[in-house]
Amino acid sequence: MRTIEEIRKEIHETDRQMARLFENRMKAVMEIAACKKALGLPVLDEAQEKRVLANNAELIQNELIRPYYLTFMKEVMAISRSFQESLIGDADFTPNEEKQQ
């Protein structure tokens, strides 16, 4: 049996990796926000979010953990949307083709 210190060391290293991955994700989110702003697309893309959850949930083999992963990812996506909104300035602007009508 591992000691609590050994387990905490593993958690610490995992948290460090997650911090790097989070920064990478948010850099990509910045690019997505720029694309959405340029194309006049709304921040929320429910279909894409559902695809992300469905595609990645199957990677979690432990059924006890899977619901927590889904909650985690929903929160990450909410943070990503909030960041995009702050970058775009207006989350609910009208797409370009509708503006021309």
All heavy atoms as an XYZ file, in Angstrom:
824
protein
N       0.845     -1.189      0.000
C       0.000      0.000      0.000
C       0.890      1.252      0.000
O       1.826      1.340      0.787
C      -0.913     -0.007      1.232
C      -1.814      1.146      1.343
S      -2.811      0.910      2.838
C      -4.059      2.079      2.590
N       0.546      2.200     -0.862
C       1.319      3.433     -0.922
C       0.990      4.333      0.262
O      -0.117      4.306      0.794
C       1.013      4.190     -2.214
C       1.443      3.444     -3.445
C       1.350      4.259     -4.695
N       0.018      4.797     -4.968
C      -0.225      5.770     -5.838
N       0.756      6.323     -6.510
N      -1.457      6.188     -6.045
N       1.961      5.173      0.589
C       1.731      6.124      1.676
C       0.934      7.307      1.147
O       0.890      7.563     -0.061
C       3.058      6.642      2.249
O       3.727      7.423      1.243
C       3.955      5.499      2.702
N       0.337      8.045      2.075
C      -0.426      9.226      1.682
C       0.486     10.246      1.003
O       0.072     10.943      0.069
C      -1.194      9.825      2.886
C      -2.255     10.810      2.394
C      -0.243     10.431      3.893
C      -3.287     11.168      3.435
N       1.730     10.340      1.429
C       2.682     11.269      0.810
C       2.957     10.877     -0.638
O       3.056     11.744     -1.511
C       3.992     11.316      1.612
C       3.872     12.009      2.956
C       3.290     11.103      4.046
O       3.274      9.857      3.873
O       2.827     11.650      5.064
N       3.074      9.601     -0.913
C       3.291      9.130     -2.280
C       2.086      9.448     -3.166
O       2.247      9.881     -4.315
C       3.563      7.621     -2.292
C       4.883      7.226     -1.687
C       5.020      5.727     -1.497
O       4.002      5.040     -1.223
O       6.155      5.233     -1.617
N       0.924      9.232     -2.616
C      -0.306      9.506     -3.376
C      -0.441     11.008     -3.625
O      -0.774     11.434     -4.733
C      -1.536      8.942     -2.644
C      -1.411      7.429     -2.501
C      -2.821      9.303     -3.392
C      -2.384      6.812     -1.516
N      -0.142     11.822     -2.611
C      -0.208     13.278     -2.784
C       0.803     13.761     -3.820
O       0.524     14.688     -4.577
C       0.021     13.980     -1.452
C      -1.185     13.908     -0.546
C      -0.960     14.635      0.745
N      -2.187     14.617      1.537
C      -2.214     14.745      2.843
N      -1.087     14.903      3.530
N      -3.360     14.711      3.493
N       1.952     13.126     -3.864
C       2.967     13.480     -4.858
C       2.426     13.210     -6.267
O       2.615     14.015     -7.184
C       4.250     12.689     -4.618
C       5.383     13.080     -5.512
C       6.657     12.314     -5.169
C       7.760     12.717     -6.127
N       9.001     11.991     -5.865
N       1.734     12.090     -6.438
C       1.124     11.775     -7.729
C       0.054     12.804     -8.092
O      -0.022     13.269     -9.234
C       0.518     10.374     -7.712
C      -0.110      9.992     -9.029
C      -0.703      8.586     -9.022
O      -0.334      7.763     -8.179
O      -1.561      8.347     -9.887
N      -0.771     13.173     -7.124
C      -1.807     14.174     -7.364
C      -1.160     15.509     -7.732
O      -1.599     16.189     -8.665
C      -2.750     14.319     -6.151
C      -3.619     13.067     -6.022
C      -3.616     15.581     -6.264
C      -4.439     12.998     -4.755
N      -0.118     15.886     -7.027
C       0.583     17.139     -7.306
C       1.106     17.149     -8.742
O       0.932     18.139     -9.460
C       1.731     17.336     -6.314
C       2.575     18.525     -6.605
N       2.138     19.821     -6.426
C       3.835     18.616     -7.069
C       3.092     20.655     -6.786
N       4.138     19.952     -7.169
N       1.732     16.075     -9.169
C       2.264     16.006    -10.527
C       1.126     16.046    -11.558
O       1.232     16.709    -12.586
C       3.123     14.764    -10.729
C       3.717     14.639    -12.109
C       4.505     15.871    -12.571
O       5.146     16.535    -11.745
O       4.449     16.172    -13.792
N       0.044     15.360    -11.275
C      -1.119     15.388    -12.169
C      -1.674     16.807    -12.266
O      -2.002     17.278    -13.365
C      -2.205     14.418    -11.677
O      -1.653     13.092    -11.648
C      -3.430     14.443    -12.568
N      -1.757     17.507    -11.129
C      -2.245     18.890    -11.133
C      -1.337     19.795    -11.957
O      -1.818     20.692    -12.662
C      -2.370     19.423     -9.707
C      -3.513     18.790     -8.934
O      -4.390     18.159     -9.567
O      -3.524     18.915     -7.695
N      -0.033     19.574    -11.902
C       0.906     20.367    -12.701
C       0.683     20.107    -14.193
O       0.686     21.031    -15.003
C       2.352     20.056    -12.304
C       2.691     20.535    -10.890
C       4.098     20.139    -10.459
N       5.126     20.693    -11.322
C       5.584     21.941    -11.270
N       5.078     22.786    -10.382
N       6.538     22.357    -12.084
N       0.475     18.855    -14.550
C       0.194     18.515    -15.947
C      -1.116     19.146    -16.391
O      -1.227     19.655    -17.519
C       0.145     16.994    -16.129
C       1.473     16.309    -15.955
C       1.334     14.792    -15.966
O       0.382     14.242    -16.502
N       2.291     14.122    -15.356
N      -2.123     19.119    -15.520
C      -3.419     19.707    -15.858
C      -3.300     21.213    -16.051
O      -3.978     21.780    -16.914
C      -4.456     19.367    -14.784
C      -4.885     17.908    -14.844
S      -5.978     17.402    -13.496
C      -7.335     18.534    -13.673
N      -2.435     21.870    -15.281
C      -2.232     23.309    -15.449
C      -1.657     23.599    -16.832
O      -2.109     24.532    -17.515
C      -1.309     23.855    -14.356
N      -0.703     22.806    -17.262
C      -0.134     22.992    -18.597
C      -1.187     22.723    -19.674
O      -1.295     23.469    -20.657
C       1.077     22.078    -18.790
C       2.308     22.541    -18.006
C       3.548     21.757    -18.372
N       3.501     20.371    -17.986
C       3.841     19.881    -16.796
N       4.259     20.702    -15.848
N       3.777     18.599    -16.538
N      -1.963     21.677    -19.494
C      -3.010     21.357    -20.465
C      -4.085     22.439    -20.492
O      -4.595     22.790    -21.560
C      -3.635     19.996    -20.142
C      -2.727     18.784    -20.345
C      -3.378     17.532    -19.788
C      -2.384     18.617    -21.816
N      -4.427     22.970    -19.331
C      -5.425     24.041    -19.270
C      -4.939     25.262    -20.044
O      -5.692     25.855    -20.819
C      -5.731     24.412    -17.813
C      -6.749     25.504    -17.677
C      -8.093     25.240    -17.843
C      -6.355     26.806    -17.399
C      -9.044     26.253    -17.732
C      -7.295     27.821    -17.282
C      -8.639     27.544    -17.449
N      -3.682     25.622    -19.854
C      -3.151     26.774    -20.585
C      -3.175     26.516    -22.084
O      -3.571     27.383    -22.862
C      -1.730     27.084    -20.125
C      -1.193     28.339    -20.775
C       0.132     28.778    -20.206
O       0.908     27.918    -19.728
O       0.391     29.987    -20.241
N      -2.804     25.317    -22.501
C      -2.868     24.962    -23.927
C      -4.293     25.068    -24.451
O      -4.537     25.583    -25.544
C      -2.337     23.550    -24.174
C      -0.847     23.439    -23.982
O      -0.131     24.430    -23.941
N      -0.368     22.219    -23.849
N      -5.241     24.555    -23.666
C      -6.648     24.597    -24.074
C      -7.113     26.034    -24.241
O      -7.765     26.398    -25.214
C      -7.518     23.865    -23.050
C      -8.969     23.728    -23.479
C      -9.788     23.002    -22.420
N     -10.911     22.299    -22.982
C     -12.014     22.892    -23.428
N     -12.138     24.199    -23.395
N     -13.001     22.166    -23.922
N      -6.764     26.889    -23.276
C      -7.237     28.265    -23.318
C      -6.580     29.055    -24.449
O      -7.209     29.974    -24.999
C      -7.025     28.938    -21.960
C      -7.861     28.286    -20.850
S      -9.625     28.139    -21.228
C     -10.175     29.762    -20.724
N      -5.365     28.708    -24.821
C      -4.762     29.337    -26.001
C      -5.567     28.981    -27.248
O      -5.811     29.836    -28.104
C      -3.305     28.895    -26.156
C      -2.374     29.538    -25.155
C      -0.960     29.018    -25.341
C      -0.022     29.593    -24.307
N       1.346     29.038    -24.457
N      -5.988     27.731    -27.353
C      -6.824     27.318    -28.491
C      -8.184     28.011    -28.419
O      -8.737     28.419    -29.455
C      -6.983     25.799    -28.509
N      -8.721     28.182    -27.227
C      -9.994     28.878    -27.046
C      -9.880     30.322    -27.544
O     -10.817     30.855    -28.147
C     -10.446     28.820    -25.565
C     -11.582     29.790    -25.277
C     -10.855     27.394    -25.196
N      -8.735     30.946    -27.307
C      -8.521     32.307    -27.809
C      -8.611     32.342    -29.336
O      -9.216     33.248    -29.908
C      -7.150     32.832    -27.366
C      -7.062     33.134    -25.895
S      -5.389     33.588    -25.375
C      -5.266     35.207    -26.122
N      -8.042     31.335    -29.969
C      -8.102     31.265    -31.433
C      -9.526     31.026    -31.923
O      -9.960     31.611    -32.918
C      -7.170     30.165    -31.952
C      -5.701     30.491    -31.776
C      -4.816     29.418    -32.372
O      -4.875     29.222    -33.607
O      -4.086     28.771    -31.602
N     -10.234     30.150    -31.223
C     -11.639     29.891    -31.567
C     -12.446     31.188    -31.441
O     -13.271     31.505    -32.310
C     -12.239     28.784    -30.663
C     -11.617     27.426    -30.969
C     -13.761     28.740    -30.765
C     -12.055     26.812    -32.274
N     -12.207     31.945    -30.369
C     -12.932     33.204    -30.176
C     -12.663     34.163    -31.334
O     -13.594     34.811    -31.836
C     -12.539     33.845    -28.849
N     -11.423     34.233    -31.780
C     -11.087     35.113    -32.904
C     -11.813     34.668    -34.172
O     -12.337     35.501    -34.923
C      -9.578     35.130    -33.126
N     -11.854     33.362    -34.402
C     -12.572     32.836    -35.574
C     -14.060     33.142    -35.480
O     -14.674     33.585    -36.460
C     -12.362     31.328    -35.700
S     -10.707     30.831    -36.182
N     -14.643     32.897    -34.315
C     -16.072     33.152    -34.142
C     -16.389     34.624    -34.327
O     -17.391     34.975    -34.955
C     -16.541     32.662    -32.767
C     -16.619     31.153    -32.668
C     -17.075     30.715    -31.292
C     -17.230     29.198    -31.221
N     -17.669     28.760    -29.886
N     -15.517     35.494    -33.796
C     -15.749     36.929    -33.953
C     -15.674     37.315    -35.423
O     -16.531     38.039    -35.929
C     -14.738     37.717    -33.135
C     -14.987     39.196    -33.146
C     -14.091     39.924    -32.175
C     -14.469     41.394    -32.109
N     -13.731     42.090    -31.062
N     -14.665     36.814    -36.124
C     -14.484     37.143    -37.547
C     -15.634     36.627    -38.398
O     -16.034     37.270    -39.375
C     -13.158     36.573    -38.051
N     -16.173     35.470    -38.025
C     -17.249     34.855    -38.805
C     -18.637     35.256    -38.322
O     -19.645     34.874    -38.924
C     -17.112     33.327    -38.765
C     -15.845     32.755    -39.405
C     -15.722     31.272    -39.111
C     -15.854     33.024    -40.905
N     -18.695     35.988    -37.219
C     -19.986     36.389    -36.679
C     -20.753     35.243    -36.063
O     -21.983     35.229    -36.098
N     -20.047     34.300    -35.487
C     -20.691     33.135    -34.867
C     -20.881     33.363    -33.376
O     -20.068     34.035    -32.738
C     -19.834     31.885    -35.086
C     -19.610     31.468    -36.537
C     -18.605     30.325    -36.611
C     -20.920     31.085    -37.186
N     -21.928     32.781    -32.806
C     -22.126     32.900    -31.360
C     -21.098     32.061    -30.604
O     -20.523     31.110    -31.140
C     -23.541     32.345    -31.156
C     -23.755     31.412    -32.297
C     -22.981     31.992    -33.457
N     -20.866     32.420    -29.364
C     -19.922     31.683    -28.527
C     -20.431     30.266    -28.282
O     -19.693     29.294    -28.444
C     -19.678     32.420    -27.187
C     -18.932     31.535    -26.201
C     -18.918     33.710    -27.444
N     -21.679     30.123    -27.892
C     -22.221     28.808    -27.549
C     -22.472     27.978    -28.801
O     -23.166     28.407    -29.715
C     -23.532     28.956    -26.767
C     -24.219     27.646    -26.378
C     -23.332     26.787    -25.497
C     -25.540     27.943    -25.675
N     -21.883     26.795    -28.805
C     -22.105     25.802    -29.860
C     -22.484     24.502    -29.150
O     -21.636     23.678    -28.835
C     -20.845     25.629    -30.711
C     -21.037     24.666    -31.871
O     -22.021     23.895    -31.879
O     -20.183     24.688    -32.775
N     -23.782     24.376    -28.868
C     -24.270     23.241    -28.081
C     -23.938     21.906    -28.727
O     -23.573     20.959    -28.032
C     -25.781     23.352    -27.851
C     -26.146     24.460    -26.892
C     -27.637     24.487    -26.598
O     -28.194     23.432    -26.264
O     -28.221     25.592    -26.708
N     -24.051     21.813    -30.036
C     -23.766     20.551    -30.729
C     -22.307     20.149    -30.524
O     -22.012     18.972    -30.270
C     -24.090     20.662    -32.216
N     -21.406     21.116    -30.623
C     -19.984     20.825    -30.422
C     -19.730     20.375    -28.987
O     -18.987     19.428    -28.747
C     -19.123     22.042    -30.766
C     -17.647     21.886    -30.455
C     -16.969     20.759    -31.214
O     -17.480     20.238    -32.198
N     -15.809     20.362    -30.749
N     -20.347     21.042    -28.040
C     -20.154     20.665    -26.640
C     -20.660     19.248    -26.378
O     -20.014     18.471    -25.676
C     -20.810     21.673    -25.706
C     -20.066     22.990    -25.709
C     -20.508     23.948    -24.622
O     -21.287     23.555    -23.727
O     -20.049     25.109    -24.660
N     -21.781     18.896    -26.956
C     -22.308     17.536    -26.797
C     -21.362     16.514    -27.416
O     -21.151     15.438    -26.856
C     -23.706     17.419    -27.418
C     -24.770     18.117    -26.602
C     -26.134     18.027    -27.265
C     -27.159     18.797    -26.459
N     -28.486     18.773    -27.061
N     -20.787     16.844    -28.578
C     -19.820     15.940    -29.212
C     -18.593     15.743    -28.335
O     -18.107     14.618    -28.175
C     -19.401     16.470    -30.586
C     -20.394     16.201    -31.696
C     -19.813     16.521    -33.072
N     -19.454     17.922    -33.242
C     -20.306     18.877    -33.614
N     -21.571     18.588    -33.864
N     -19.893     20.135    -33.747
N     -18.092     16.821    -27.772
C     -16.920     16.727    -26.894
C     -17.206     15.793    -25.722
O     -16.411     14.907    -25.410
C     -16.497     18.128    -26.391
C     -15.476     18.026    -25.270
C     -15.942     18.961    -27.534
N     -18.349     15.998    -25.091
C     -18.705     15.155    -23.944
C     -18.864     13.698    -24.352
O     -18.335     12.794    -23.689
C     -19.978     15.667    -23.283
C     -19.865     17.027    -22.596
C     -21.235     17.484    -22.127
C     -18.876     16.978    -21.455
N     -19.571     13.452    -25.427
C     -19.813     12.073    -25.869
C     -18.526     11.377    -26.282
O     -18.284     10.226    -25.899
C     -20.814     12.061    -27.017
N     -17.696     12.068    -27.052
C     -16.461     11.452    -27.545
C     -15.460     11.174    -26.439
O     -14.749     10.163    -26.480
C     -15.805     12.330    -28.615
C     -16.606     12.381    -29.886
O     -17.428     11.510    -30.167
N     -16.388     13.420    -30.660
N     -15.385     12.066    -25.464
C     -14.373     11.908    -24.429
C     -14.845     11.087    -23.234
O     -14.019     10.478    -22.557
C     -13.853     13.271    -23.982
C     -13.126     13.966    -25.110
O     -12.502     13.329    -25.951
N     -13.197     15.276    -25.134
N     -16.124     11.051    -22.980
C     -16.629     10.281    -21.842
C     -16.298      8.801    -21.988
O     -16.006      8.122    -21.007
C     -18.132     10.474    -21.685
N     -16.305      8.320    -23.223
C     -16.008      6.902    -23.440
C     -14.559      6.555    -23.101
O     -14.230      5.382    -22.925
C     -16.337      6.501    -24.873
C     -15.476      7.160    -25.919
C     -15.950      6.890    -27.340
O     -17.163      6.693    -27.551
O     -15.091      6.884    -28.223
N     -13.699      7.555    -22.993
C     -12.300      7.312    -22.622
C     -12.144      7.010    -21.137
O     -11.135      6.454    -20.720
C     -11.432      8.519    -22.991
C     -11.402      8.881    -24.468
C     -10.653     10.182    -24.674
C     -10.788      7.755    -25.285
N     -13.147      7.387    -20.353
C     -13.114      7.129    -18.911
C     -13.697      5.741    -18.671
O     -14.901      5.525    -18.776
C     -13.913      8.201    -18.140
C     -13.415      9.596    -18.473
C     -13.865      7.933    -16.638
C     -11.971      9.872    -18.128
N     -12.830      4.818    -18.374
C     -13.242      3.412    -18.246
C     -13.951      3.124    -16.929
O     -14.808      2.251    -16.864
C     -12.039      2.500    -18.425
C     -11.444      2.602    -19.809
C     -10.180      1.786    -19.967
O      -9.720      1.116    -19.048
N      -9.604      1.846    -21.153
N     -13.592      3.830    -15.881
C     -14.179      3.602    -14.577
C     -15.544      4.289    -14.514
O     -15.648      5.515    -14.555
C     -13.243      4.149    -13.493
C     -13.725      3.851    -12.101
O     -14.911      3.942    -11.804
N     -12.800      3.509    -11.225
N     -16.589      3.494    -14.419
C     -17.953      4.030    -14.429
C     -18.267      4.892    -13.212
O     -19.156      5.741    -13.270
C     -18.966      2.896    -14.564
C     -18.920      2.254    -15.942
C     -20.003      1.207    -16.146
O     -21.061      1.307    -15.502
O     -19.776      0.291    -16.962
N     -17.558      4.677    -12.110
C     -17.763      5.512    -10.929
C     -17.208      6.919    -11.145
O     -17.723      7.890    -10.605
C     -17.076      4.889     -9.700
C     -17.649      3.574     -9.194
C     -16.762      3.005     -8.093
C     -19.075      3.774     -8.687
N     -16.184      7.026    -11.956
C     -15.516      8.304    -12.206
C     -16.168      9.076    -13.346
O     -16.176     10.306    -13.351
C     -14.022      8.054    -12.512
C     -13.340      7.444    -11.289
C     -13.316      9.323    -12.952
C     -11.925      6.979    -11.551
N     -16.746      8.373    -14.319
C     -17.268      9.013    -15.532
C     -18.201     10.197    -15.259
O     -18.041     11.255    -15.871
C     -17.946      7.986    -16.437
C     -18.264      8.543    -17.829
C     -18.801      7.483    -18.781
N     -17.834      6.413    -18.951
C     -18.106      5.119    -18.729
N     -19.314      4.739    -18.361
N     -17.177      4.207    -18.899
N     -19.178     10.087    -14.348
C     -20.066     11.244    -14.121
C     -19.302     12.474    -13.604
O     -19.644     13.604    -13.931
C     -21.079     10.755    -13.086
C     -20.938      9.287    -13.026
C     -19.609      8.930    -13.582
N     -18.273     12.242    -12.825
C     -17.467     13.347    -12.310
C     -16.651     13.988    -13.435
O     -16.465     15.197    -13.474
C     -16.554     12.876    -11.175
C     -17.338     12.445     -9.980
C     -17.646     11.101     -9.775
C     -17.819     13.380     -9.058
C     -18.391     10.702     -8.676
C     -18.565     12.987     -7.958
C     -18.852     11.644     -7.771
O     -19.596     11.252     -6.699
N     -16.184     13.159    -14.345
C     -15.470     13.678    -15.511
C     -16.400     14.565    -16.339
O     -16.013     15.647    -16.769
C     -14.912     12.540    -16.372
C     -14.365     13.039    -17.688
C     -13.122     13.655    -17.755
C     -15.114     12.939    -18.853
C     -12.637     14.156    -18.955
C     -14.634     13.435    -20.059
C     -13.398     14.035    -20.096
O     -12.928     14.538    -21.290
N     -17.617     14.103    -16.552
C     -18.580     14.894    -17.335
C     -18.864     16.229    -16.655
O     -18.919     17.260    -17.316
C     -19.867     14.099    -17.554
C     -19.716     12.899    -18.500
C     -20.964     12.026    -18.459
C     -19.410     13.355    -19.911
N     -19.013     16.224    -15.348
C     -19.217     17.467    -14.606
C     -17.999     18.374    -14.761
O     -18.133     19.577    -15.005
C     -19.477     17.170    -13.116
O     -20.663     16.386    -13.005
C     -19.616     18.445    -12.309
N     -16.820     17.794    -14.630
C     -15.566     18.538    -14.799
C     -15.507     19.186    -16.175
O     -15.224     20.377    -16.303
C     -14.392     17.579    -14.578
C     -13.058     18.124    -14.972
C     -12.415     19.066    -14.188
C     -12.421     17.672    -16.117
C     -11.171     19.560    -14.546
C     -11.180     18.161    -16.481
C     -10.551     19.108    -15.696
N     -15.792     18.427    -17.219
C     -15.709     18.957    -18.578
C     -16.771     20.024    -18.837
O     -16.513     20.995    -19.546
C     -15.812     17.836    -19.611
C     -14.540     17.036    -19.765
S     -13.070     18.052    -20.108
C     -13.507     18.829    -21.658
N     -17.950     19.853    -18.271
C     -18.976     20.891    -18.422
C     -18.500     22.201    -17.805
O     -18.734     23.282    -18.356
C     -20.299     20.439    -17.795
C     -20.997     19.363    -18.600
C     -22.235     18.859    -17.877
C     -22.853     17.697    -18.631
N     -24.005     17.128    -17.905
N     -17.828     22.109    -16.673
C     -17.280     23.306    -16.029
C     -16.159     23.917    -16.867
O     -16.087     25.131    -17.024
C     -16.769     22.982    -14.617
C     -17.859     22.730    -13.621
C     -18.736     23.958    -13.386
O     -18.193     25.091    -13.273
O     -19.964     23.800    -13.322
N     -15.291     23.079    -17.410
C     -14.207     23.571    -18.263
C     -14.789     24.290    -19.480
O     -14.318     25.368    -19.860
C     -13.270     22.412    -18.696
C     -12.322     22.840    -19.803
C     -12.484     21.873    -17.507
N     -15.808     23.713    -20.083
C     -16.426     24.351    -21.248
C     -17.125     25.655    -20.862
O     -17.099     26.624    -21.624
C     -17.365     23.382    -21.957
C     -16.593     22.280    -22.679
S     -17.583     21.202    -23.730
C     -18.507     20.291    -22.511
N     -17.709     25.712    -19.679
C     -18.334     26.959    -19.224
C     -17.268     28.035    -19.027
O     -17.482     29.204    -19.389
C     -19.103     26.724    -17.922
N     -16.126     27.668    -18.488
C     -15.015     28.606    -18.327
C     -14.533     29.065    -19.703
O     -14.266     30.253    -19.913
C     -13.879     27.972    -17.511
C     -14.324     27.798    -16.057
C     -12.593     28.790    -17.609
C     -13.424     26.899    -15.239
N     -14.436     28.143    -20.637
C     -14.005     28.483    -21.997
C     -14.978     29.466    -22.647
O     -14.560     30.430    -23.300
C     -13.883     27.214    -22.856
O     -12.861     26.380    -22.369
N     -16.281     29.220    -22.479
C     -17.285     30.144    -23.036
C     -17.152     31.528    -22.409
O     -17.201     32.542    -23.094
C     -18.704     29.605    -22.818
C     -19.122     28.539    -23.785
C     -20.612     28.266    -23.714
N     -21.146     28.099    -22.366
C     -21.142     26.948    -21.695
N     -20.629     25.860    -22.224
N     -21.661     26.891    -20.488
N     -16.991     31.561    -21.104
C     -16.856     32.833    -20.403
C     -15.635     33.595    -20.901
O     -15.690     34.818    -21.133
C     -16.742     32.574    -18.897
O     -16.540     33.768    -18.198
N     -14.537     32.895    -21.118
C     -13.316     33.518    -21.638
C     -13.553     34.033    -23.052
O     -13.170     35.163    -23.381
C     -12.175     32.506    -21.589
C     -10.833     33.059    -21.973
C     -10.380     34.267    -21.491
C     -10.014     32.329    -22.813
C      -9.129     34.758    -21.831
C      -8.761     32.808    -23.164
C      -8.320     34.031    -22.673
N     -14.209     33.231    -23.881
C     -14.523     33.675    -25.244
C     -15.387     34.931    -25.208
O     -15.147     35.878    -25.963
C     -15.262     32.579    -26.020
C     -14.390     31.446    -26.476
C     -15.184     30.451    -27.304
O     -15.874     30.832    -28.233
N     -15.073     29.175    -26.953
N     -16.390     34.942    -24.357
C     -17.278     36.102    -24.242
C     -16.489     37.340    -23.862
O     -16.729     38.431    -24.400
C     -18.386     35.833    -23.231
C     -19.399     34.818    -23.717
C     -20.327     34.298    -22.634
O     -20.192     34.725    -21.455
O     -21.183     33.452    -22.950
N     -15.535     37.184    -22.947
C     -14.733     38.343    -22.540
C     -13.857     38.830    -23.686
O     -13.615     40.035    -23.815
C     -13.879     38.007    -21.316
O     -12.785     37.176    -21.658
N     -13.400     37.923    -24.528
C     -12.566     38.301    -25.668
C     -13.388     38.930    -26.788
O     -12.957     39.895    -27.418
C     -11.824     37.078    -26.210
C     -10.798     36.460    -25.271
C     -10.301     35.133    -25.831
C      -9.637     37.412    -25.033
N     -14.560     38.383    -27.023
C     -15.408     38.865    -28.118
C     -16.134     40.142    -27.721
O     -16.349     41.025    -28.541
C     -16.398     37.760    -28.560
C     -15.617     36.643    -29.265
C     -17.487     38.327    -29.465
C     -16.432     35.422    -29.592
N     -16.529     40.218    -26.472
C     -17.200     41.426    -25.991
C     -18.712     41.338    -26.023
O     -19.384     41.992    -25.278
N     -19.261     40.510    -26.920
C     -20.707     40.356    -27.010
C     -20.989     38.931    -27.438
O     -20.792     38.581    -28.585
C     -21.301     41.343    -28.013
C     -22.819     41.216    -28.099
O     -23.419     40.442    -27.323
O     -23.401     41.889    -28.950
N     -21.428     38.108    -26.500
C     -21.621     36.690    -26.767
C     -22.797     36.411    -27.699
O     -22.849     35.378    -28.338
C     -21.827     35.934    -25.463
N     -23.751     37.331    -27.772
C     -24.976     37.043    -28.505
C     -25.138     37.905    -29.756
O     -26.247     38.245    -30.130
C     -26.189     37.240    -27.584
C     -26.152     36.291    -26.410
O     -25.793     35.123    -26.610
O     -26.471     36.726    -25.299
N     -24.035     38.258    -30.417
C     -24.187     39.083    -31.606
C     -24.732     38.255    -32.761
O     -24.618     37.046    -32.784
C     -22.881     39.785    -31.984
C     -21.736     38.872    -32.284
C     -21.467     38.488    -33.590
C     -20.913     38.406    -31.285
C     -20.411     37.652    -33.873
C     -19.852     37.566    -31.560
C     -19.598     37.181    -32.844
N     -25.332     38.919    -33.701
C     -26.014     38.274    -34.817
C     -25.017     37.851    -35.894
O     -24.137     38.629    -36.242
C     -27.045     39.244    -35.425
O     -27.886     39.708    -34.383
C     -27.872     38.563    -36.490
N     -25.149     36.647    -36.437
C     -24.266     36.232    -37.535
C     -24.332     37.190    -38.713
O     -25.354     37.838    -38.954
C     -24.803     34.844    -37.919
C     -25.460     34.342    -36.676
C     -26.046     35.580    -36.014
N     -23.250     37.268    -39.475
C     -23.114     38.228    -40.576
C     -24.270     38.173    -41.572
O     -24.781     39.197    -41.988
C     -21.798     37.999    -41.333
C     -20.616     38.454    -40.522
O     -20.734     39.334    -39.668
N     -19.481     37.858    -40.757
N     -24.694     36.975    -41.971
C     -25.746     36.885    -42.986
C     -27.067     37.449    -42.489
O     -27.849     37.983    -43.257
C     -25.912     35.458    -43.517
C     -26.240     34.402    -42.479
C     -25.005     33.774    -41.823
O     -23.894     34.238    -42.084
O     -25.181     32.833    -41.045
N     -27.332     37.377    -41.182
C     -28.570     37.930    -40.633
C     -28.473     39.452    -40.522
O     -29.476     40.147    -40.639
C     -28.869     37.320    -39.253
C     -29.274     35.859    -39.344
C     -29.584     35.263    -37.979
O     -29.976     36.031    -37.086
O     -29.431     34.050    -37.819
N     -27.278     39.995    -40.328
C     -27.095     41.441    -40.223
C     -27.408     42.130    -41.542
O     -27.844     43.255    -41.567
C     -25.651     41.755    -39.828
C     -25.321     41.417    -38.411
C     -23.864     41.757    -38.123
C     -23.484     41.302    -36.744
N     -22.061     41.517    -36.463
N     -27.171     41.453    -42.647
C     -27.342     42.044    -43.969
C     -28.809     42.100    -44.406
O     -29.126     42.745    -45.369
C     -26.512     41.287    -44.996
C     -25.030     41.403    -44.728
C     -24.204     40.495    -45.610
O     -24.743     39.711    -46.377
N     -22.892     40.577    -45.497
N     -29.677     41.416    -43.705
C     -31.092     41.390    -44.086
C     -31.824     42.639    -43.647
O     -31.561     43.331    -42.794
C     -31.780     40.156    -43.495
C     -31.257     38.895    -44.101
C     -31.925     37.658    -43.497
O     -32.779     37.744    -42.629
N     -31.536     36.504    -43.966
